[in-house]
Amino acid sequence: MPVATLLPFTATPSRKSSSPTSFRLTEKFILLLVFSAFITLCFGAIFFLPDSSKLLSGVFFHSSAVETNTRKGTDSDSNIAVGTDEKILAKIRKDHEKALVEAKDTLQKRPDEIKQDIQNEKDKVFKEDLSKGGKDDDNLPVIEYVQPPGATGHEPSDPETKERREKIKEMMKFAWDSYKRYAWGSNELRPVSMQGHSSNLFGDIKGATIVDALDTLYVMEMYEDFEMATEWVEKNLDFNVNAEVSVFEVNIRFVGGLLSAYYLSGKEVFRKKAIQLGEKLLPAFKTPTGIPWALLNLKSGIGRNWPWASGGSSILAEYGTLHLEFMHLSKLSGNPAFAEKVMNIRKVLNRLDKPQGLYPNYLNPNSGQWGQHHVSVGGLGDSFYEYLLKAWLMSDKTDEEGKKLYYDALQAIETSLMRKSSGGLTYIAEWKGGLLEHKMGHLTCFAGGMIALGADGAPEDKTGHQMEQAAEIARTCHESYARTTLKLGPEGFRFDGGVEAIATRQNEKYFILRPEVIETYMYMWRFTHDPKYREWGWEAVQALEKHCRVEGGYSGVRDVYASSPNHDDVQQSFYLAETLKYLFLLFSDDDHLPFEHWVFNTEAHPLPSLILTCSIAEIQSK
Ligand code: DMJ
């Protein structure tokens, strides 16, 4: 049938107004009247139908009960069906009213309240997800422990390497036995006066050396000592102290040490203690921006910053070196708060302008603004950069933001801070308000290892270039040792006033058993297998034995340019955690704590790669 015949009232384009089929004005008027009467009838039907909300309910609150019931309706049970229908309709009406009340409530809430509700819901899901395996007596999720690959090692086949590795173990044994004998339970050992030593960095928390050394004992297979240390942790490690601690130091040494001990041994006590301590640290984040305080009273939860820090600022290397440990704490506790706190730090940093792409060392936690424009890859800045890279590596390379932040920061460091001396030594200078200070710290020497570790993922074919930079920094740092009398590196060395890689100020000439140079040798050895790195490491061992080993342990020295050592009488806990562990790994095969599976925190505590239950993006969105 032609379409035109179905549309008698419609004028087709082919029709002219004068044609015989066209309507007169009166006909048109009548047709219009009929048509409007029809429309009115239709509207009337809609308005006068009984309880239209029931129809809507059927669409928006689709219920299988309704379907079941309507299918059941027969004449014989019509009475029952009517009763059931009423119940269902009542339920639908109730649900509908509830949904309307909820929607009204939500509309009355402030945006931050709505955000908080969403966050609570997400936290609930996160926790439910983690506790699928159930909860233990401490209300922690039950986690099936599986030892990550490479937790234990084996003897190297090359006799000289094997012998050197054994020597490092003997050094560890001496350092540990001395601590046991003279300072058991104290934070550190005074090896000359042969007694305990406590730094105020740890408040009244005790046993820094025990916790810092746990994983080294395990890695060196000193299992009896590991058991003894475990027992001490079980019985004596107590965080219920009314004292102020450094959030950063307690995190990297205690939380990091406990986490590593857990991942290496699977002993639950370490997981529990790490989480307990992590919870104690959370009040440090109660600042207007969420940038944590440097110091925290563990009992009162009151925090503050170092009095010397520019305008009450928090320190980049301190608040920026919590990420790895806190991500693990969320994973092991089922509490997303830890991860959220450190992700928020990134958010705050992302909002700020960076002078020449650099991150100043000082940030005010109240205003969220930079303090003094002082930039350093050494003290006050160092491990912030390290943790950007390691956050990406530890996340199984899913934390793309961490990756980008790291490589962008490294580019800015290369452009604005990295320089070559006239004698050809590459160094990383410091930056103060736009002016370069041609000084490098012993602490900055870790950067050789960091750059080597990140070189593989470097964008724009820069892998080779970054490996060269790493090798050059390793060489410079080796020079800083080689140019001293004691063959140990000074705390700071300069490239001005006619010197290169030499300390010129008396207060920069000391050596406190720091690990950074040896750390870089270890990374460079693993990536290049150039024997010089093992040789350089061995030179350091000889110098340590000759000048730092005393009757009661190992001590730092006050002047590395003096003809004989003047001891400072402190055996730092990081000597056992880092210096001796990195030396041991330098003389071990690469499959012991392999980089594919382990990431070292800034205190050399190995943490396994972390497969997160929820994505980094999810945590960030909170
Ligand atoms: C260690 O506690 C850590 O490596 C930290 O990041 C900086 N320095 C000391 C050791 O020198």
Residues whose N, C-alpha, C, O or C-beta is under 5 A from the ligand:
A	BS01	DMJ	S383 R514 P515 F574 T602 E603
